[in-house]
Amino acid sequence: MTRALLPIAVAAIALAGCSSEDPADTTAAPASTSTAPAAGTSSAAAPSSAAPAASSAAATGGGCPVDAATLQKAFQANAEVAGAIILGKGFKDISCYQGYATALTQPEAMDTAVVVFKYDGTNKVWKALIGGTDNVCQDTVPASIRPKLKHCT
């Protein structure tokens, strides 16, 4: 019965959490400072800048809005991030702006983590970049985009 309700809950969370490109203020209290870096990079490494050829993706919102099911696939595709972060009941409180997205995990009896995603306009897929409970956006999301994403401020 629980497994049958999970897709419905994920869909409801996705619709509630990504209704526009302008995120609403929320309160989330990070509890610890662990982070999971993207595969093949260190957590201190800055991501490469987006290619100028992705202007058509930027014009359409850079993959925004995005739903929880899409982000979960991207999360599971990055073994390093998925191996370090407990997803729990799925993603909630999704925020999306200009090709970047953040989402909160829903683990049971554990700290909630923030996972950062980036849209690959060339391949039209989302990729999980990093996850953790403290300052995950600092070296991953451009400074001009951070204020527009929940959980990056």
N, C-alpha and C positions, 0 to 999 in steps of 0.2 A: 504494500500500500504506500509506504514512504517513497519508494522509487518511482511510483506512478505520479506522485505529486511533485517531485523534484523539477521536471521540465516546466510545469505550470508555475512554480515558484520562481524559477530562473527567468522565465518570460516576464512575469509581473515585475520583478526587480529591474530587469533591463528596461522595460517601458517607463518605470517610475524614475530611474536614475539617469536616463539619457534623453530627456525630452527636448532639450535645446542645447545650443552651443554655448550659452551663457550659464555657467554653473551657479547654483545657489550656495549660500554660505551654510556650512555644516560644522558640527563640532565632533572631532574625533581625537581621542587622547592616545597618542603613541606611548607605549609602555616600555619598550626596550630599544636597543640601537642596532639590531642585527639587520644586515642586508644581504641579498643574494645578487651577485653581479650577473650581467649577461654572459652567455657562453663565449669564451675566448677573450674576455676583457676583464680588467680589474675594476673594482668599484670606484676607483679614483680616475679612471680613464673617461674622458669626455667623448661623446658619440660624434661620429663624423656628421658634417652638416648635410642638410637635404640638398639633393641635386636640383639645379634650376629648372631642369626639364620637367619637374613634377608640378608645374604651374597648373595644369588641368586638374590635378588632384586637389590643389589648394583652392581652386575656384569652386569645387564641389564640396568643400569642407574637409578635405584631406581624410576621407573615410568616416567622417562624423555625420550623423550619430552612429554609434556602434552598440550592439547588444551584448549581453552577458555570455551567450552561447559562442559568439564569435571570439570574444576575448578568452574564453576558457580553452578554445582550440589553440589559440596562439600561446597561451600559458603552457599547455601540455606539450606543445611543439618545442619548447625550450627546456630541455632536460635539466639544465643547471638551475634555472629559476624554479621550475616545478619541483625539483628535488629538495630545495631549501625552504620552500614556503608551503605551509599546510593550507589548502584551499577551503576545506570544510564543505559547507553547504553551497558553495559557489561564490560568484562575485556580486557585490551590491554597491550602491552609491557611485555609479559610473559617471565620470566626467570626461568630456571629449572636446578638444579644441585644436584646430589647425594641424591635424595629423598626429596628435598625441592624445593619450587617454590614461586615466588612472581609475583604479577600482579597488575596493576593499574586499578582503577575504572574509569568510565567515567560519573560522574554525571553532570547535567546541573546546572550552576550558583552556584556551590559548589566547595569546595576544593577536589582535587583528593586524594584518599586514596590508601595506599599500603596494600594488603592482603597477608599474609604469609600462605602457605600450607605445609603439610608434607604428604608424601606417606606412607601408611600402607602396607608394603610388605606382611604381613600375609593374610590380607583380600583383597589385591590388589585394594585399594581405596585411593583417595586423601581426606584429611581432612583440613578444614580451621582452623587455629590456632588462628590468631589474625589479626586485621586490624586497621589502623590509618594513621595519617599523619606525625608522627615523631618517629623515633627510634623503629619501630615495630619489628625489627630483634634482637635487643640488647639482650634480655633475652629469645629469642625464637629459634634462629638459632645458631648452634655451630660456634664459632669464626673462625674455619678453613674453613667453607662453606660460611660465609658472603661475603668475597671478590669476590666470584664467582657468586653471585646473584645481579641482578640489584636492585636498591632501598634499598640495605642493607649496603651500604658503606657511 
